[in-house]
């Protein structure tokens, strides 16, 4: 399922990253790689805050749609 459908507070594993090469590269630089453990911290107004490794990252709903968990 896309990351924007994930439940807040639950941990997920990244299965796949979609989108254009530039988008994939950007998300990989942020730590969204297949097999990575992530946790949705909060979701409001279309933006999602995600715990990736030791960092919190805010991404748009559009970007979250490219991350399959």
JOGINOR-V635040 format. One record per helix or strand of 2 or more residues. SS is the DSSP state (hx for helix, st for strand). FROM is the first residue (numbers start at 1). LEN is the number of residues. If there is no record, write none. Layout:
BEGIN
ss,from,len
SS,FROM,LEN
SS,FROM,LEN
END
This chain:
BEGIN
ss,from,len
hx,3,3
st,11,3
st,16,2
hx,21,10
st,37,8
st,47,6
st,55,6
hx,61,4
st,67,2
END
